[in-house]
Amino acid sequence: MIEFFRILKEDLDNARAHDPAARSDVENAVVYSGLHAIWIHRISHRLWLRGGMAKGLARVLSQFARALTGIEIHPGATIGRRFFIDHGMGVVIGETAEIGDGCMLYHGVTLGGRSLEKVKRHPTLEDNVTVGAGAKVLGPITIGAGSAIGANSVVTRGCPPDSIVVGIPGKVRPAKPGEHKALFDPAIYVQGDGDFI
């Protein structure tokens, strides 16, 4: 139980580090829907892992979180530490998605599947990946650590670490030295700026 509260505190600290509008832990704990969705997911995921009837309870809990926050995270999804969802409305994270430590998603992001088979069908985000607003990352692909996906991109192929991915379909290029940090403005990576690739 102490470990659980330590992780909640870490999530609060992370929210303050990633959002310049964050003012206090108390305010963030009360009003940040992204935090609420993550915290409920942490509980529902533990239930999911127990199996049996606990899986049904986990699904009910995840649907409660969806109704409360507008963020849908399947209880089977694996999410690391220091995960942050900014704004959050419309985020969908599928059952077999795997998210590493230090990742950040903006509103309207989908980590979805491209198959109805009962296999790994959702993306893996390695550590410190940032996904811009409205981006769709689809299929059992891996987005390498330290990468950034631009707003409204559609990504169906994986990329190596420290990549920038933008466009429809997503085009990959290596990040320039110092270009991508854990916190950045994903709007600078929208297609059409003339100097991306």
C-alpha positions in Angstrom: 0.0 0.0 0.0 2.9 2.4 0.8 4.3 1.6 -2.7 0.9 2.5 -4.3 0.8 5.9 -2.5 4.4 6.6 -3.5 3.5 6.0 -7.2 0.5 8.3 -6.8 2.8 11.0 -5.5 5.2 10.4 -8.3 2.3 10.8 -10.8 1.5 14.2 -9.1 5.1 15.3 -9.3 5.2 14.3 -13.0 2.0 16.2 -13.8 3.6 19.4 -12.4 6.8 18.8 -14.4 4.8 18.3 -17.7 2.2 21.0 -17.4 3.0 24.6 -16.9 -0.6 25.2 -15.8 -0.3 22.8 -12.9 -0.3 24.8 -9.7 -0.5 22.4 -6.7 -0.7 18.7 -5.9 -4.1 19.2 -4.3 -5.6 21.0 -7.2 -4.1 18.5 -9.7 -5.4 15.6 -7.7 -8.9 17.0 -7.8 -9.2 18.4 -11.4 -6.8 16.5 -13.7 -8.8 13.9 -15.5 -5.6 12.3 -16.9 -4.4 11.6 -13.4 -7.8 10.1 -12.4 -7.8 7.8 -15.5 -4.2 6.7 -14.7 -5.0 6.0 -11.1 -8.1 4.1 -11.8 -6.2 2.1 -14.4 -3.5 1.2 -11.9 -6.2 -0.4 -9.7 -8.1 -2.0 -12.6 -4.8 -3.4 -14.1 -4.1 -5.1 -10.7 -7.5 -6.7 -10.8 -7.1 -7.8 -14.4 -3.8 -9.6 -13.5 -5.7 -11.6 -10.9 -7.8 -13.2 -13.5 -11.1 -15.0 -13.1 -14.0 -12.8 -11.9 -11.6 -10.0 -11.0 -11.3 -9.4 -14.8 -15.0 -8.6 -15.0 -14.6 -6.1 -12.1 -11.6 -4.6 -13.8 -13.6 -4.0 -17.0 -16.5 -2.4 -15.0 -14.0 -0.1 -13.2 -12.3 0.9 -16.6 -15.8 1.8 -18.0 -16.4 3.9 -14.9 -13.1 5.7 -15.6 -14.2 6.2 -19.2 -17.5 7.8 -18.1 -15.8 10.0 -15.5 -12.8 11.2 -17.6 -13.5 10.6 -21.3 -10.3 8.5 -21.4 -10.6 4.8 -22.2 -7.8 2.6 -21.0 -8.3 -1.2 -21.2 -7.3 -2.8 -17.9 -5.0 -5.2 -19.8 -2.8 -2.4 -21.0 0.6 -2.2 -19.3 1.6 1.3 -18.3 4.9 2.3 -16.7 5.8 5.0 -14.2 5.6 8.7 -14.6 3.0 8.5 -17.4 1.1 11.7 -18.1 -2.0 12.4 -20.2 -2.5 16.1 -20.9 -6.1 17.2 -21.3 -7.0 13.6 -22.1 -10.4 13.7 -23.7 -10.7 11.1 -26.4 -7.6 9.1 -25.5 -8.0 5.4 -26.2 -5.4 2.8 -25.1 -6.0 -0.8 -26.2 -5.7 -4.1 -24.3 -2.2 -5.2 -25.5 -0.7 -1.7 -25.5 2.6 -1.3 -23.5 3.7 2.1 -22.4 7.2 2.6 -20.8 8.3 5.0 -18.1 8.1 8.7 -18.7 5.7 8.7 -21.6 3.2 11.5 -22.4 0.1 11.5 -24.5 -2.0 14.5 -25.5 -5.8 14.5 -26.1 -7.3 12.5 -28.8 -4.5 10.0 -29.1 -5.3 6.4 -30.0 -3.0 3.4 -29.3 -5.1 1.0 -31.3 -5.1 -2.3 -33.1 -5.3 -3.3 -36.8 -6.5 -6.9 -36.2 -9.3 -8.8 -34.5 -7.0 -11.7 -33.6 -6.4 -12.5 -30.0 -2.7 -11.7 -30.2 -0.5 -8.7 -29.4 -2.2 -6.1 -31.6 -1.5 -2.7 -30.0 1.6 -0.6 -30.0 4.5 -0.6 -27.6 5.9 2.8 -26.6 9.3 2.6 -25.1 10.5 5.0 -22.4 10.1 8.8 -22.8 7.9 8.8 -25.9 5.6 11.8 -26.5 2.6 11.5 -28.7 1.0 14.7 -30.0 -2.7 15.6 -30.0 -4.9 13.5 -32.3 -2.2 11.0 -33.3 -3.1 7.5 -34.1 -0.5 4.8 -33.4 -1.9 1.5 -34.8 -0.8 -2.1 -34.7 1.8 -4.2 -32.9 4.6 -1.8 -33.6 7.3 -0.4 -31.4 8.1 3.3 -31.0 11.7 3.6 -29.9 12.7 5.3 -26.6 12.9 9.1 -26.7 10.9 9.5 -29.9 8.1 12.0 -30.6 5.0 11.6 -32.7 3.6 14.8 -34.2 0.0 16.0 -33.8 -2.6 14.2 -36.0 0.0 11.7 -37.4 -1.1 8.2 -38.4 1.7 5.7 -37.5 1.5 2.1 -38.7 5.2 1.3 -38.7 7.6 1.3 -35.8 10.6 3.5 -35.5 14.1 3.4 -33.8 14.9 5.3 -30.7 15.2 9.1 -30.8 13.0 9.5 -33.9 10.5 12.1 -35.0 7.4 10.8 -36.8 4.9 13.0 -38.5 2.3 12.9 -41.3 -0.2 10.5 -42.8 1.2 8.0 -43.2 3.8 8.7 -40.5 7.3 9.5 -41.9 10.3 8.9 -39.7 13.5 10.8 -39.3 16.1 10.9 -36.6 15.8 13.6 -34.0 18.5 16.3 -34.3 20.8 16.7 -31.3 18.9 18.3 -28.5 15.7 18.5 -30.5 13.4 16.3 -28.5 13.2 16.4 -24.7 10.7 14.6 -22.5 8.5 17.8 -22.7 8.1 19.6 -26.0 5.5 21.4 -28.1 4.2 18.6 -30.5 2.6 21.3 -32.7 6.0 22.0 -34.2 6.0 18.6 -35.7 2.9 18.9 -37.9 3.2 18.1 -41.5 3.4 21.0 -43.9 5.9 23.2 -42.1 8.1 22.8 -45.2 11.3 21.7 -43.5 10.5 18.4 -41.9 12.1 15.9 -44.2 
